[in-house]
Amino acid sequence: MNVSVTRSKTAQKNAEKNRRKATRAQMTDAERKMERNVTKMIISTILQKEEEMRRQNRMRLPMNYITEIVKKYQTALPMLTVKSLHNALNYERGKRKKNTVVIAGSPSTSISSMDDSSASFQATDVTETKSHDPTTEDPKIGRPKGTTIRSKREQELKKNACYNEVTVEVAKVREQGMKMSHDHFEELVSKVKKKLALPEELVIKRDTVDKRIQRKKLVIDVHESKGGSESPLSEVEPTFVEIILMMSTIKEPLTPPEIKDFINSAIHGTEYQKKLIEFKKRTKCKQNEGKLGKVGSRYVRGFLKRWENWIHSKKPQRFELDRGQWARYSNFSNMYDSIEKTLVENGVATKLHNPTWMNKDGQVVENRSEAYGRPCTIEITHPDMCIVMDEVGSNTSQKGDGHVGGKNYVCAKEYIPRLKASKKEKHFTVLGLTTFTGSPLMCVVIIQGKNRIPEVETGIDTAVEEHVGSYEDIDFMKKNKGPGKAFPGGPTCVFRGQEIPCLVRFSESGGMTGQILLDIFKTLDYFEVFKDDRKDGRTPFVLLDGHDTRFYLPFVQYINKPETKYAVSLGVPYGTSYWQVGDSSEQNGSYKMNVTIAKEKILAHRESNMISELGIMPTDIMVIVNQAWDNSFARVKTNKKAIAERGWYPYNRILLDHPDLRATMTEQQLKQEKLGILACDDCEDISELTMDSAIKETSYYSRHSTKPMPLNLSGAMGQHILTNIVREVDLQNARQRIENEKKEGVRVKTMLKDLKRITAAGIVRCGEYTIGKNIEDELIERAKKKKLEEDERRQRKEDREKNQLLQQQQRDEKKRARQEHRLERAEKQRRLLEEKEMKRKEQYLKRYNKAVEVIENKRRHTWKISDYRVVLMALKTKEDGPLPNKLEELSQCYDDWIIGGCRSA
């Protein structure tokens, strides 16, 4: 069925196309020329309408504007279609954007003055115009975002209502026994169309009306008109949508399977489950008996389709925990309040008596339609004294480079295109200082390295072929230094007619340090950028993020000196993606894309010229920065756009209308906004997503107007959802209580003293957004305290070392004493042994002498027992044992020892 319908539509389109071609072929040259002139006039009139809409700050043409023009003049211009007219308009817009010749019609001619007959048209002249302002954006044509589906559903509802009303009127006529003529029917249809604001070309078929009367279904729902059935849960679906939206708002979104489980849990044991069972039985649904009371995945798909104007399924984005805690309405509101006070106190802004509407350029306008953002409570009178700055990290390696603008490369099928890339790493950081006027103030380049390298600091552009002088000249680098030369250096900014050169510094990590941050402001004061402003009593304003280098004590002391004072304020920590200009696509995104392009060009040049050192070298950093700077930080127009979109200039607090922030508003903040405190007329918050508005939105999906019956939230999924919602409510109440305590006047100094460490998050929690005297005093006090603690720690260390040395000396003394005692004891034992040995020797000599005396003075046969004993004792050893006592035995022993040769005398 669908295939045949599609084919019939295609055939109709082809037939219409062939008809237009045939008509054009029959046209004469004069008719064709007239058609071209008329088309030019139509295009000119539409472009004039766009200019008028732009002046009213409305960036879209009225809905169906171009379609109505085509329908009105298609009879006279057979080749005119919506697509051809859009193509012609885009072509003319492109020509205007380039300030070239464009086709303009007569100023007095407008579409409203045209007639359907082609004879009334006159040829227009071709004139040159360069009235297009390049700083203004081209209007977006078509319906506002998100209204297409809503418009389609409203048309469906109106069409069904038209059928219902026409059918009822025709049935009344037939009940009276009369028939309605064709003219009467057409008149009735035209009247109802006009009443419901339906287009005249909408066809209301007489056959459809007659069949409704035959079936006795005069009034039917939009579902029945499409041949479908109404969901048995249509009464309670708005409640489901409201809960799903609430879960999404508190960063706990549900998946389609979880939605299915929640709906089954919510209707379990209720009247809705009974209706669902009856519906499935009536429609003969083929399911098990246990599944009749549950919805399935098909129901969830239909549910999401019915409510696609409110909810839809898409891939999630990871939201950092710290960012989620800080991306709160109250934090951003406090930030705006604090910075507003700082701007006024330092003379760069004035307080307005009444909130005033302003456009993107900071000019006062009369009504809301011409304004941008919320009404402004201050007027920044010196935007060139307000500075925003942020670091962007880069690397010479191409390994982590992404795609530029979705560029694709053609390759063989089933292959992946591969690009050559340099892997030589050298980290560097670029920091751009931009004023609220969009003008760049200064470029800062931080290169990885411990020591300064002149050739890296100036850079070497190998693409420059012409040089001044010879390489051997002493001043060769000086002659060839500057933009477009061999040694280009960094980007130079012109501010108030004064050239401010690029500041180049080296650090071990290639990132920002406290000393480099101090050097930036010293450089600005060296060139006396704000000298005259300070004399007039105005102080430059600087907006920074919460990096730790912002609390470098010498920097804080420098910016708080009267002669070098800067009013430095901090944005919301972990929320830089919202408020920081440097994180915008106009600066950060454009810079990174152009860095990638510059590296590709350098690598291609080195390879094509067969330079020996392939890859991106450290000397190429300045060449890369120069090319990327001109297409990112140096563009005034896009800088002003990024600044305005973050609510800084004009100071319209536009970020408070961001859906992520408005979803975190407390009841008190919502009440204050409803009372008219800086409220935006057309901003949409979560409080508007109520049950009543949801029912109104979907009134044509359900015929019931009764109040929904209670749901069952005692199941696991229901309890999970309720727990998350209650927890979020408790958090909101706690945040409101903290805000009230801050407003009660707890001293900032007291709160700062309680901080364990001075960080941006800590001081913002204390309600302080300015790095002023309070922060300086606290840092000085902490530095003194830290110095005292270090001195005490050093003194304790010295005392501990002294004690350890003393204890070591004592131990050494004891050890030496023990050693001396051991030596003395050993010496004593040695002497005793020597004495004992001497005694032994003396005794031996004494016995030996006695034995010799006996042997020499007496003959053996005269020896007695005592004589034998004297001789044998001199010869006796320990192994011999005791001597015998008898004379014969002693004589035998002597014979054995002496005569037997065992011993020598």
C-alpha positions in Angstrom: 0.0 0.0 0.0 2.7 2.5 1.0 4.8 1.6 -2.1 1.9 2.3 -4.4 1.2 5.6 -2.8 4.9 6.6 -3.0 5.0 5.6 -6.7 1.8 7.7 -7.4 3.3 10.8 -5.7 6.6 10.3 -7.7 4.6 10.1 -10.9 2.7 13.2 -10.1 5.9 15.1 -9.4 7.4 14.0 -12.7 4.3 14.9 -14.6 4.3 18.4 -13.0 8.0 18.8 -13.9 7.4 17.7 -17.5 4.5 20.1 -17.7 6.6 23.0 -16.6 9.3 22.1 -19.1 6.8 22.0 -21.9 5.4 25.3 -20.9 8.8 26.9 -20.8 9.7 25.4 -24.2 6.7 27.2 -25.8 7.7 30.6 -24.3 9.2 33.3 -26.5 12.4 35.1 -25.8 10.5 38.2 -24.6 8.5 36.1 -22.2 11.6 34.4 -20.9 13.3 37.8 -20.4 10.2 39.1 -18.6 10.2 35.9 -16.4 13.8 36.5 -15.4 13.1 40.1 -14.5 10.0 39.2 -12.5 12.0 36.6 -10.6 14.7 39.1 -9.9 12.1 41.5 -8.5 10.6 38.8 -6.3 14.1 37.9 -5.0 14.8 41.6 -4.3 11.6 42.0 -2.4 12.3 39.0 -0.3 15.8 40.3 0.5 14.3 43.6 1.5 11.9 41.8 3.8 14.9 40.0 5.4 16.6 43.4 5.9 13.5 44.7 7.6 13.3 41.6 9.8 16.9 42.0 10.7 16.4 45.6 11.8 13.7 44.4 14.1 16.2 41.9 15.5 14.0 39.0 14.2 16.2 36.5 12.4 13.5 34.6 10.6 11.0 35.4 7.8 7.3 34.8 8.6 6.2 31.1 8.5 5.3 29.9 4.9 6.2 33.3 3.5 8.1 31.9 0.5 5.6 29.1 -0.1 2.7 31.6 -0.3 4.7 33.7 -2.8 5.3 30.7 -5.0 1.6 29.6 -4.9 0.4 33.1 -5.7 2.6 33.6 -8.8 3.1 30.1 -10.1 0.5 30.6 -12.7 2.4 33.5 -14.3 5.8 31.9 -13.7 5.4 28.2 -14.4 9.1 27.4 -13.6 8.9 29.1 -10.2 9.2 26.5 -7.3 10.0 26.7 -3.6 13.3 24.9 -4.2 14.4 27.1 -7.2 13.5 30.3 -5.3 15.5 29.1 -2.2 18.5 28.4 -4.5 18.3 31.8 -6.1 18.0 33.5 -2.7 21.1 31.6 -1.3 23.0 32.6 -4.4 22.1 36.3 -4.0 22.9 36.1 -0.2 26.4 34.7 -1.1 27.0 37.5 -3.5 26.0 40.2 -1.0 28.2 38.6 1.6 31.2 39.1 -0.7 30.1 42.8 -1.4 29.9 42.1 -5.1 27.3 43.0 -7.7 23.8 41.9 -6.7 20.4 42.2 -8.4 18.1 44.7 -6.8 14.6 45.6 -7.8 12.9 48.9 -7.9 12.6 50.4 -4.4 8.9 51.2 -5.0 8.1 47.6 -6.0 6.8 45.1 -3.5 5.1 41.7 -3.7 1.9 43.2 -2.4 1.7 45.4 -5.4 2.1 42.6 -7.9 -0.8 41.3 -10.0 -1.4 37.7 -11.1 -1.2 38.7 -14.7 2.3 38.7 -16.1 1.6 41.7 -18.3 1.7 44.1 -15.4 5.4 43.4 -14.6 8.1 45.7 -15.7 11.8 44.9 -16.2 14.1 46.1 -13.4 17.5 47.6 -13.6 20.7 45.9 -12.6 22.4 48.1 -10.0 25.5 47.7 -7.9 25.1 47.7 -4.1 27.5 47.1 -1.3 25.1 47.9 1.5 25.5 44.6 3.2 27.2 44.9 6.5 29.7 42.0 7.0 29.4 42.3 10.8 25.7 41.4 10.7 24.6 37.8 10.5 22.4 36.4 7.7 18.9 35.6 8.9 17.8 32.1 9.3 14.9 31.2 7.0 12.1 28.9 8.1 10.2 28.0 11.2 11.8 28.5 14.6 13.6 25.4 15.9 11.2 22.9 17.5 8.0 24.3 16.0 7.7 22.1 12.9 6.3 19.1 14.7 4.0 21.2 16.8 2.7 23.0 13.7 2.1 19.6 12.0 0.1 18.3 14.9 -1.9 21.5 15.2 -2.8 21.1 11.5 -3.8 17.5 12.1 -6.0 18.6 14.9 -7.6 21.5 13.0 -8.2 19.2 9.9 -9.9 16.6 12.1 -12.0 19.4 13.8 -12.9 20.7 10.4 -14.1 17.3 9.3 -16.1 16.8 12.5 -17.8 20.2 12.2 -18.6 19.8 8.5 -19.9 16.2 9.1 -22.2 17.4 11.9 -23.7 20.2 9.8 -24.2 17.9 6.8 -25.9 15.3 9.1 -28.3 18.0 10.4 -29.4 18.9 6.9 -30.0 15.2 6.1 -32.0 14.8 9.3 -34.4 17.4 8.0 -34.9 15.3 4.9 -33.0 17.6 2.6 -29.8 17.2 0.5 -26.9 19.6 0.5 -25.8 20.8 -2.9 -22.2 20.9 -4.0 -22.0 24.7 -3.9 -23.6 24.7 -0.4 -21.0 22.1 0.7 -18.1 24.1 -0.7 -19.4 27.2 1.0 -19.7 25.4 4.4 -16.2 24.0 4.0 -14.8 27.4 3.2 -16.5 28.9 6.2 -15.2 26.3 8.6 -11.6 26.6 7.1 -11.7 30.3 7.7 -12.9 29.8 11.2 -10.1 27.4 12.0 -7.5 29.3 10.1 -6.8 26.5 7.7 -5.3 27.1 4.2 -7.7 27.2 1.3 -5.9 24.5 -0.7 -6.7 21.9 2.0 -9.0 19.4 0.5 -12.1 18.2 2.5 -13.5 15.2 0.7 -17.3 14.8 0.4 -16.9 11.0 0.3 -15.2 11.0 3.7 -18.1 13.0 5.2 -20.7 10.7 3.6 -19.0 7.6 4.9 -18.9 9.0 8.4 -22.6 9.7 8.3 -23.2 6.2 7.0 -21.2 4.7 9.9 -22.9 7.1 12.3 -19.6 8.5 13.6 -20.0 12.2 13.2 -17.3 13.2 15.6 -14.2 11.0 15.9 -10.8 11.4 17.4 -7.7 12.1 15.4 -6.5 8.5 16.1 -9.7 7.1 14.5 -9.3 9.4 11.5 -5.9 7.8 10.9 -7.3 4.3 11.3 -5.7 3.8 14.8 -6.9 3.3 18.3 -6.4 5.5 21.3 -4.0 4.3 24.0 -5.8 3.1 27.1 -3.2 5.0 29.1 -3.7 8.3 27.4 -5.2 9.9 30.5 -2.0 9.3 32.5 0.6 9.8 29.8 1.1 13.5 30.6 2.0 12.5 34.1 4.6 10.0 32.8 6.0 12.8 30.6 6.3 15.2 33.5 8.1 12.6 35.6 10.5 11.8 32.7 11.2 15.5 32.2 11.9 15.9 35.9 14.3 12.9 36.0 16.1 14.4 33.0 16.4 17.8 34.7 18.0 16.3 37.8 20.6 14.5 35.6 19.0 11.1 36.2 17.5 10.4 32.7 15.7 7.2 32.0 16.3 4.8 29.2 13.3 3.4 27.1 13.5 0.0 28.9 13.5 1.9 32.3 10.5 3.9 31.1 8.7 0.6 30.3 9.5 -0.8 33.7 8.3 2.4 35.4 5.0 2.5 33.5 4.3 -1.2 34.3 5.2 -0.5 38.0 3.0 2.6 38.1 -0.1 1.0 36.6 0.2 -2.3 38.6 -3.0 -2.9 40.5 -4.7 0.3 39.3 -7.7 1.0 37.1 -5.3 1.7 34.2 -4.0 -1.9 34.3 -7.6 -3.1 34.0 -8.2 -0.8 31.0 -5.0 -2.1 29.4 -6.1 -5.8 29.9 -9.5 -5.0 28.4 -8.0 -3.2 25.5 -5.6 -6.1 24.7 -8.4 -8.6 24.9 -10.7 -6.5 22.7 -8.0 -6.1 20.1 -7.1 -9.8 20.4 -3.5 -9.2 21.4 -1.5 -12.4 21.1 0.3 -12.4 24.5 0.5 -14.7 27.5 -2.1 -14.1 30.2 0.6 -12.8 32.6 1.7 -10.1 30.1 -1.8 -8.6 29.3 -1.4 -6.1 32.2 2.0 -4.8 31.0 3.1 -2.6 28.2 5.9 -3.6 25.9 8.6 -2.0 23.8 6.1 -1.2 21.0 4.1 0.9 23.4 7.2 2.8 24.5 8.1 3.5 20.8 4.6 4.8 20.2 4.6 6.8 23.5 7.9 8.5 22.4 6.5 9.3 19.0 3.3 10.7 20.4 5.2 13.0 22.7 8.2 13.7 20.4 7.6 17.4 20.7 8.5 17.1 24.5 10.8 14.1 24.8 13.0 12.0 22.6 15.7 9.4 22.9 19.3 10.2 22.1 22.8 9.4 23.3 23.8 10.9 26.6 26.7 13.3 27.3 28.9 12.7 30.3 28.5 15.4 32.9 31.4 15.9 35.3 30.4 15.7 39.0 32.2 18.9 39.9 30.6 20.7 36.9 27.2 19.3 38.0 27.6 20.7 41.5 28.7 24.1 40.3 26.5 24.6 37.2 23.7 26.1 39.4 21.5 29.1 38.8 22.4 30.6 42.2 26.1 30.3 41.5 25.9 32.1 38.2 23.5 34.7 39.6 25.9 35.4 42.5 28.7 35.7 39.9 26.9 38.3 37.9 26.0 40.2 41.0 29.5 40.3 42.3 31.1 41.2 38.9 28.4 43.9 38.4 29.4 45.5 41.7 33.1 45.3 40.8 32.5 47.0 37.4 30.6 49.8 39.0 33.0 50.4 41.9 36.0 50.5 39.5 34.5 53.1 37.2 34.2 51.0 34.0 30.4 50.8 34.3 27.5 52.9 35.6 24.4 51.8 37.4 21.1 52.3 35.5 18.1 53.6 37.4 15.8 51.1 35.7 16.6 47.8 33.8 17.1 48.7 30.2 16.9 46.6 27.0 20.0 46.5 24.9 21.0 44.9 21.6 24.1 42.8 20.9 26.2 46.0 20.3 25.4 47.4 23.8 23.0 50.0 22.4 19.8 50.9 24.2 16.6 49.8 22.4 13.0 50.5 23.1 11.3 47.1 23.0 12.1 43.5 23.7 12.0 42.4 20.0 15.1 44.5 19.2 17.0 43.5 22.4 19.3 40.6 23.1 19.1 38.7 26.4 17.7 40.1 29.6 17.3 43.7 30.6 20.6 45.3 31.7 21.0 46.9 35.1 24.4 48.5 34.3 25.9 50.1 31.2 29.6 49.3 30.6 30.9 52.7 29.6 34.6 51.6 29.1 34.4 48.1 27.5 38.0 48.5 26.3 39.1 48.3 29.9 37.5 45.0 30.5 39.7 42.0 29.7 39.0 38.3 29.4 41.7 35.7 29.0 42.2 31.9 28.9 44.9 29.4 28.0 44.7 27.0 25.0 47.2 24.1 25.1 48.7 22.7 21.9 51.5 20.3 20.8 53.7 20.1 17.8 52.8 16.4 17.5 49.9 15.6 15.1 49.0 12.4 16.9 46.0 13.9 18.8 44.8 16.3 16.1 41.1 15.9 15.2 39.2 16.5 11.9 38.7 19.9 10.6 35.2 20.8 9.5 34.3 17.1 8.9 36.7 16.9 5.9 36.5 13.6 4.1 39.1 11.9 1.9 38.4 9.4 -1.0 40.1 6.0 -0.9 39.5 2.5 -2.1 36.5 0.7 -0.7 37.0 -1.1 2.6 40.2 0.9 3.2 40.8 3.8 5.7 42.5 6.9 4.4 45.7 7.6 6.2 47.5 10.9 6.6 51.1 11.4 7.4 51.7 12.9 10.8 54.6 14.1 12.9 55.1 12.6 16.3 57.8 15.0 17.6 56.4 16.5 20.8 56.8 20.0 22.1 54.0 21.3 24.3 53.1 25.0 24.0 50.3 27.2 25.3 48.7 30.3 23.8 46.9 32.8 25.9 44.8 35.5 24.3 43.8 38.7 26.1 40.6 40.1 24.6 38.7 43.3 25.6 34.9 43.5 25.7 35.0 45.4 22.5 36.3 42.2 20.8 39.7 43.7 20.1 42.7 41.5 20.9 45.0 43.1 23.5 48.0 40.8 23.7 49.2 37.4 22.7 51.1 35.2 25.2 53.0 32.1 24.1 54.4 29.6 26.7 56.8 27.0 25.3 58.0 23.9 27.1 61.6 24.2 28.1 63.9 25.1 31.1 66.0 27.7 29.3 65.2 30.4 26.7 66.0 29.4 23.1 66.1 32.5 20.7 65.4 30.6 17.5 62.4 28.9 19.1 61.2 32.2 20.5 61.3 34.0 17.1 60.5 30.9 15.0 61.8 30.0 11.6 59.5 30.1 8.6 61.0 27.7 6.0 58.4 28.8 3.4 60.1 32.3 3.2 62.5 32.2 0.3 63.7 35.8 0.2 66.1 37.1 2.8 67.8 40.4 3.6 71.5 40.2 3.7 73.8 37.1 4.2 73.6 34.4 6.7 77.1 35.4 7.9 75.9 39.0 8.8 75.8 39.7 12.5 72.5 41.5 12.2 71.0 38.9 9.8 68.3 37.8 12.4 67.4 41.5 13.1 67.0 42.3 9.4 64.8 39.3 8.8 62.6 39.5 11.9 58.9 40.3 11.7 55.7 39.2 10.1 56.1 37.6 6.7 59.9 37.2 7.2 62.2 34.3 8.0 61.9 34.9 11.7 58.3 36.0 12.2 58.0 36.1 16.0 54.7 36.1 17.7 51.5 38.0 16.8 51.6 41.8 17.5 48.4 43.5 18.7 47.4 47.1 18.1 45.5 48.6 21.0 44.6 52.3 21.1 47.0 52.9 18.4 49.9 51.3 20.3 51.6 48.1 19.2 51.9 45.5 21.9 54.3 42.7 21.0 53.9 39.0 21.7 55.1 37.9 25.2 57.1 34.6 25.0 58.0 32.6 28.1 59.4 29.1 28.8 58.3 26.7 31.5 59.1 23.1 32.2 55.6 21.9 31.5 54.8 24.4 28.8 51.8 25.6 30.8 50.9 28.7 32.9 52.8 29.5 36.1 52.3 32.3 38.7 55.4 34.1 37.6 54.3 34.1 33.9 50.9 35.5 34.9 52.7 38.3 36.9 54.9 39.0 33.8 51.7 39.5 31.7 50.4 42.3 33.8 53.9 43.8 34.2 54.2 43.9 30.4 50.9 45.7 30.1 52.0 48.3 32.6 55.4 48.5 30.9 53.7 49.7 27.8 51.4 52.0 29.9 48.3 50.6 28.4 46.0 51.9 31.2 48.1 54.7 32.6 45.7 57.5 31.7 42.7 55.5 32.9 44.2 55.1 36.3 44.8 58.8 36.5 41.1 59.4 35.9 40.2 57.1 38.7 39.3 54.0 36.6 40.7 50.5 37.2 41.0 47.9 34.5 38.8 44.8 35.0 40.0 41.3 34.3 37.9 38.1 34.3 39.8 34.9 35.1 39.1 31.3 35.8 40.0 29.5 39.0 43.5 28.1 38.1 45.9 27.8 41.1 48.3 30.3 39.5 45.7 33.1 40.1 46.6 32.9 43.8 50.4 33.3 43.4 51.1 35.8 46.2 53.4 38.2 44.3 50.7 38.4 41.6 48.0 39.1 44.1 50.1 41.8 45.7 50.9 43.4 42.4 47.3 43.7 41.2 46.3 45.3 44.5 49.0 48.0 44.6 47.4 51.4 43.9 49.8 52.2 41.1 49.3 48.9 39.3 45.8 47.9 40.5 43.6 45.5 38.5 40.1 44.5 39.5 40.4 40.8 39.0 37.3 38.7 39.3 36.7 34.9 39.1 34.0 33.1 37.2 32.1 30.1 38.6 34.6 27.2 39.1 34.0 24.1 36.9 31.6 26.2 34.8 34.0 27.7 32.3 32.3 26.0 29.4 29.3 28.3 30.1 30.9 31.7 30.9 34.5 31.7 29.7 35.0 33.5 26.3 38.2 31.6 25.7 36.4 28.3 25.7 34.0 29.4 23.0 34.1 27.9 19.5 34.9 31.3 18.2 38.3 31.4 20.0 39.3 27.9 21.4 37.6 25.9 18.7 38.7 28.1 15.8 42.2 28.2 17.1 42.6 24.4 17.4 41.2 23.9 13.9 43.6 26.4 12.4 46.5 24.9 14.4 45.8 21.6 12.8 45.6 23.2 9.3 48.9 25.1 9.9 50.7 21.9 10.9 49.4 20.1 7.8 50.7 22.9 5.6 54.1 22.9 7.3 54.5 19.2 7.0 53.5 19.2 3.3 55.9 22.0 2.6 58.8 20.2 4.3 58.0 17.0 2.4 57.6 18.7 -1.0 60.8 20.7 -0.7 62.7 17.5 0.6 63.9 19.3 3.8 66.1 16.9 5.7 64.3 17.4 9.0 60.8 16.0 8.4 58.2 16.7 11.1 57.0 19.7 13.1 60.0 21.3 14.8 60.0 23.6 17.9 61.0 26.4 15.5 57.7 26.0 13.7 55.7 26.9 16.8 55.6 30.7 16.1 54.6 30.0 12.5 51.7 27.9 13.7 50.6 30.4 16.3 50.6 33.3 13.7 48.4 31.4 11.3 46.0 30.2 13.9 45.9 33.6 15.8 44.6 35.5 12.8 41.7 33.2 12.3 40.6 32.9 15.9 41.6 35.4 18.7 42.2 38.3 16.2 38.7 38.3 14.8 36.8 41.2 16.3 33.4 40.2 15.0 33.4 36.6 16.4 35.0 37.8 19.6 32.1 40.3 20.2 29.6 37.4 19.4 31.3 35.1 22.0 31.3 37.9 24.6 27.7 38.8 24.0 26.5 35.2 24.1 27.9 34.9 27.6 26.2 38.0 28.9 29.3 40.2 29.5 28.8 43.0 27.0 26.1 44.0 27.0 25.8 42.9 30.6 22.5 41.1 30.1 23.1 38.0 32.3 21.9 35.9 29.3 23.4 32.7 30.8 20.7 32.7 33.5 18.3 31.7 30.7 20.3 28.5 30.0 18.1 25.4 30.4 20.8 23.6 32.5 20.9 26.5 35.0 17.2 27.2 35.1 16.6 23.5 35.9 18.4 24.1 39.2 16.3 27.1 40.4 14.7 26.9 43.8 11.1 27.8 44.4 12.1 31.1 45.9 14.1 32.0 42.8 11.2 31.1 40.6 8.9 33.3 42.7 11.3 36.2 42.5 11.5 35.8 38.7 7.8 35.7 38.4 7.6 39.0 40.3 9.5 40.5 37.4 13.1 40.5 38.7 15.2 40.4 35.5 12.8 37.9 33.9 13.1 37.0 30.2 9.8 37.2 28.4 10.3 34.1 26.2 12.6 31.9 28.3 11.4 28.5 29.2 12.0 26.8 32.6 11.2 23.5 34.1 8.3 25.1 36.1 6.5 25.5 32.8 6.6 21.8 32.2 3.6 21.1 34.4 0.8 18.7 34.1 -1.7 21.3 32.9 0.6 22.5 30.0 1.3 18.9 29.0 -2.5 18.1 28.9 -3.1 21.2 26.9 -0.4 20.2 24.5 -1.9 16.8 23.9 -5.6 17.6 24.2 -6.2 16.2 20.8 -4.7 12.8 21.7 -7.3 12.2 24.4 -11.0 12.9 24.6 -11.0 12.7 28.4 -10.8 15.8 30.5 -11.1 14.0 33.9 -8.4 14.1 36.5 -6.0 11.2 36.3 -6.5 8.4 38.8 -3.8 7.6 41.4 -0.7 5.6 40.3 1.1 2.9 42.1 4.6 4.2 43.1 5.4 1.5 45.7 7.3 -0.7 43.2 11.1 -0.8 42.8 11.2 1.6 39.8 8.7 4.0 41.4 10.6 4.1 44.6 13.9 4.7 42.7 12.3 7.7 40.9 10.8 9.1 44.0 14.0 8.8 45.9 15.9 10.7 43.3 13.3 13.4 43.1 13.1 13.8 46.9 16.9 13.9 47.1 17.0 16.7 44.5 14.4 18.6 46.4 16.4 18.3 49.6 19.5 19.6 47.8 17.6 22.5 46.4 16.3 23.4 49.9 19.9 23.0 51.3 21.2 25.4 48.6 18.5 27.9 49.4 19.4 27.7 53.1 23.1 28.3 52.3 22.2 31.3 50.2 20.1 32.7 53.0 22.9 32.3 55.4 25.3 34.1 53.0 22.8 37.0 52.8 22.5 37.2 56.6 26.1 38.5 56.6 28.7 36.0 57.7 32.0 37.8 57.4 34.0 36.8 54.4 37.3 37.0 56.4 36.0 34.6 59.0 34.9 32.2 56.3 38.2 32.5 54.5 40.1 31.6 57.6 38.2 28.4 57.9 39.3 27.2 54.4 42.0 24.5 54.4 43.5 25.9 51.2 42.8 29.0 49.2 41.2 27.9 45.9 38.7 29.4 43.6 36.0 27.0 44.8 36.7 27.8 48.4 36.5 31.6 48.1 33.4 31.4 45.8 31.7 29.3 48.5 32.5 32.2 50.8 30.6 34.5 48.5 33.8 36.2 47.2 34.5 36.5 43.5 37.1 39.2 43.5 40.8 38.7 44.1 41.0 41.8 46.3 42.4 43.0 49.6 40.6 40.2 51.6 42.3 37.5 49.5 45.6 39.3 49.6 45.5 39.7 53.4 44.5 36.1 53.8 47.3 34.9 51.5 49.9 37.1 53.3 48.7 35.8 56.7 48.8 32.2 55.4 52.3 32.9 53.9 53.5 34.2 57.3 51.9 31.3 59.0 53.4 29.0 56.5 56.8 30.6 57.0 56.5 30.4 60.8 55.5 26.7 60.4 58.4 26.1 58.1 60.8 27.9 60.6 59.3 25.8 63.4 59.6 22.7 61.3 63.2 23.6 60.4 64.0 24.4 64.0 62.4 21.1 65.1 64.4 19.3 62.4 67.6 21.0 63.6 66.8 20.2 67.2 66.0 16.7 66.2 69.3 16.4 64.3 71.2 17.8 67.3 69.5 15.3 69.6 70.2 12.6 67.2 73.8 13.7 66.9 74.1 13.9 70.7 72.5 10.5 71.1 74.8 9.1 68.4 77.8 10.6 70.3 76.6 9.0 73.5 76.2 5.7 71.7 79.6 6.0 70.2 81.1 6.8 73.7 79.4 3.7 75.1 80.5 1.7 72.2 84.1 3.0 72.6 84.0 2.3 76.3 82.7 -1.3 75.6 85.4 -1.8 73.1 88.1 -0.5 75.5 86.7 -2.7 78.2 86.9 -5.7 75.9 90.4 -4.8 74.9 91.5 -4.4 78.5 89.9 -7.7 79.3 91.5 -9.4 76.3 94.9 -7.8 77.3 94.5 -9.1 80.8 93.6 -12.5 79.6 96.6 -12.4 77.3 98.9 -11.4 80.2 97.5 -14.2 82.3 98.0 -16.7 79.6 101.6 -15.4 79.1 102.2 -15.6 82.8 100.7 -19.1 82.9 102.8 -20.1 79.9 105.9 -18.7 81.6 105.1 -20.6 84.7 104.6 -23.7 82.7 107.8 -23.2 80.9 109.6 -22.4 84.1 108.2 -25.6 85.7 109.2 -27.6 82.6 112.7 -26.2 82.6 112.9 -26.9 86.3 111.9 -30.5 85.8 114.1 -30.8 82.7 117.1 -29.5 84.6 116.4 -31.9 87.4 116.1 -34.8 84.9 119.4 -33.7 83.3 121.0 -33.5 86.6 119.9 -37.0 87.5 121.0 -38.5 84.2 124.4 -36.8 84.3 125.2 -37.4 88.0 123.8 -40.8 88.7 124.1 -44.1 86.9 121.0 -45.8 85.9 121.3 -48.8 88.2 121.4 -46.5 91.1 118.2 -44.7 90.2 115.4 -44.9 92.6 111.7 -44.4 92.1 112.1 -40.6 92.7 114.8 -40.4 90.1 112.8 -42.2 87.5 109.9 -40.0 88.2 112.0 -36.8 87.8 113.3 -38.0 84.4 110.0 -39.3 83.2 108.0 -36.2 84.3 110.3 -34.1 82.0 109.4 -36.4 79.1 105.7 -37.0 79.9 102.9 -35.5 77.7 99.1 -35.1 78.3 98.3 -38.3 76.4 100.6 -40.5 78.5 98.4 -40.6 81.6 99.7 -41.1 85.1 103.1 -42.6 85.8 103.4 -46.0 87.3 104.4 -46.3 91.0 106.7 -49.4 90.9 110.4 -49.3 90.0 110.2 -52.0 87.4 107.4 -50.3 85.6 109.1 -47.0 85.7 112.3 -48.6 84.3 110.2 -50.3 81.5 108.6 -46.9 80.7 111.9 -45.2 80.5 113.2 -48.0 78.2 110.1 -47.6 76.0 110.4 -43.8 75.8 114.2 -43.4 75.6 115.8 -46.6 74.4 112.8 -47.6 72.2 113.2 -44.3 70.4 109.7 -42.9 71.3 111.1 -39.9 73.1 114.4 -38.0 72.9 116.1 -37.0 76.0 
